[in-house]
Amino acid sequence: MSWSNRFVGTPFRSHGRSLEGADCWGLACLVYREELRISLPDYLGYTSVDEHAEIAALVDGAKQLPMWVPVHGTAVAFDLAVFRRGRMDSHIGIVVQHGIMLHAAGEDCAKIESYQAGAWRHRLTGVYRHVELVSRATK
């Protein structure tokens, strides 16, 4: 879990994309950029993190892009877990190991949490792997 420790405690900041502050997608962008050298789209097309419908539309659109492959089976480090908030997919966590994620939610800082127990267990709607990670694994 050593790579994830670097990001724990990152303050929550709506539209944030750095260690100075990040929302859930910003944290994913930061981790992918710094740990994997993969640039993810900023997806700044939402007013605030309270606009779940706007975020859900962005998440749904992103899931359809060829850069994400649905994971059926065991999740691995750097997969992205998608969660419902209310009735909409509007939260992202970065898998640290199967069942454990790094994420930033609400006004809290980035932290490690289980997504197989507690509040997130019934909200998980899917896990996705970046296509570049799939191709790296097959080389």
C-alpha positions as CSV (number, residue, x, y, z in Angstrom):
1,M,0.0,0.0,0.0
2,S,3.0,2.3,0.0
3,W,2.1,4.3,-3.1
4,S,-1.3,5.2,-1.6
5,N,0.2,6.5,1.7
6,R,1.6,9.5,-0.2
7,F,-1.9,10.7,-1.1
8,V,-3.7,10.0,2.3
9,G,-4.5,13.3,3.9
10,T,-4.8,15.3,0.7
11,P,-7.4,18.0,1.6
12,F,-10.7,17.8,-0.2
13,R,-11.2,20.7,-2.7
14,S,-13.9,20.8,-5.3
15,H,-12.3,20.9,-8.8
16,G,-8.9,20.3,-7.1
17,R,-6.3,18.3,-9.1
18,S,-3.2,18.5,-6.9
19,L,-1.8,17.5,-3.5
20,E,-2.9,20.9,-2.3
21,G,-6.5,19.7,-2.6
22,A,-8.6,17.3,-4.8
23,D,-12.1,16.0,-5.2
24,C,-12.6,12.3,-6.0
25,W,-11.9,12.6,-9.7
26,G,-9.0,15.0,-9.0
27,L,-7.5,12.4,-6.7
28,A,-7.7,9.8,-9.5
29,C,-6.1,12.3,-12.0
30,L,-3.3,13.0,-9.5
31,V,-2.6,9.4,-8.7
32,Y,-2.6,8.4,-12.4
33,R,-0.4,11.3,-13.3
34,E,2.2,10.9,-10.5
35,E,2.2,7.1,-10.1
36,L,1.5,5.8,-13.6
37,R,2.4,8.7,-15.9
38,I,-1.1,8.5,-17.4
39,S,-3.0,11.7,-18.0
40,L,-6.7,11.5,-17.4
41,P,-9.2,14.0,-18.7
42,D,-9.9,16.8,-16.2
43,Y,-13.7,16.5,-16.5
44,L,-14.3,19.9,-15.0
45,G,-17.7,20.1,-16.6
46,Y,-19.6,20.3,-13.3
47,T,-20.5,23.3,-11.2
48,S,-19.8,21.7,-7.8
49,V,-19.4,18.3,-6.2
50,D,-23.0,18.7,-4.9
51,E,-24.3,18.5,-8.5
52,H,-24.6,14.8,-8.6
53,A,-26.6,14.7,-11.9
54,E,-23.8,16.6,-13.7
55,I,-21.1,14.3,-12.2
56,A,-23.2,11.2,-13.0
57,A,-23.4,12.3,-16.6
58,L,-19.7,12.7,-16.8
59,V,-19.1,9.3,-15.1
60,D,-21.5,7.6,-17.5
61,G,-19.9,9.2,-20.5
62,A,-16.4,8.2,-19.3
63,K,-17.5,4.6,-18.8
64,Q,-18.4,4.4,-22.5
65,L,-15.0,5.6,-23.6
66,P,-12.6,2.9,-25.0
67,M,-10.0,3.9,-22.3
68,W,-11.9,2.0,-19.6
69,V,-12.4,-1.7,-19.5
70,P,-14.9,-3.2,-17.0
71,V,-13.3,-5.5,-14.5
72,H,-15.1,-8.8,-13.9
73,G,-13.4,-10.5,-11.0
74,T,-10.6,-9.3,-8.7
75,A,-9.8,-5.6,-8.7
76,V,-6.1,-4.6,-8.6
77,A,-4.2,-1.5,-7.7
78,F,-5.2,1.5,-9.7
79,D,-8.5,0.2,-11.0
80,L,-11.3,2.8,-10.5
81,A,-14.3,1.8,-8.4
82,V,-17.5,3.7,-9.2
83,F,-20.2,4.3,-6.5
84,R,-23.7,5.5,-6.4
85,R,-24.7,8.5,-4.4
86,G,-28.4,8.5,-4.2
87,R,-29.5,7.0,-7.5
88,M,-26.6,8.3,-9.6
89,D,-23.0,7.1,-10.2
90,S,-21.2,10.1,-8.9
91,H,-18.2,9.0,-6.8
92,I,-14.8,7.4,-7.7
93,G,-12.3,5.5,-5.6
94,I,-8.9,4.3,-6.6
95,V,-8.4,0.6,-5.7
96,V,-5.3,0.0,-3.5
97,Q,-6.0,-3.7,-3.3
98,H,-9.1,-5.7,-3.9
99,G,-11.7,-4.4,-1.4
100,I,-9.7,-1.4,-0.3
101,M,-9.8,2.1,-1.9
102,L,-8.2,5.5,-1.6
103,H,-10.8,8.2,-2.1
104,A,-11.9,11.8,-1.2
105,A,-15.5,12.3,-0.2
106,G,-17.4,15.3,1.1
107,E,-15.4,17.7,3.0
108,D,-13.0,15.0,4.4
109,C,-9.4,14.5,3.3
110,A,-8.3,11.6,1.1
111,K,-8.3,8.3,3.1
112,I,-8.1,4.5,2.8
113,E,-11.4,2.7,3.3
114,S,-13.0,-0.6,2.6
115,Y,-15.5,-0.7,-0.2
116,Q,-16.7,-4.2,0.7
117,A,-18.0,-3.2,4.1
118,G,-19.6,-0.2,5.6
119,A,-21.3,2.6,3.8
120,W,-19.7,1.9,0.4
121,R,-20.5,-1.8,0.1
122,H,-24.0,-1.4,-1.4
123,R,-23.1,1.6,-3.5
124,L,-20.5,0.0,-5.7
125,T,-21.8,-0.2,-9.3
126,G,-18.6,-1.2,-11.1
127,V,-14.8,-1.4,-11.3
128,Y,-12.9,-0.2,-14.4
129,R,-9.3,-0.6,-15.5
130,H,-7.5,1.9,-17.8
131,V,-6.7,0.3,-21.1
132,E,-3.1,1.2,-20.8
133,L,-2.8,-0.9,-17.6
134,V,-4.4,-3.8,-19.5
135,S,-1.9,-3.5,-22.3
136,R,1.0,-3.2,-19.8
137,A,-0.1,-6.4,-18.1
138,T,-0.1,-8.4,-21.3
139,K,3.4,-7.3,-22.3
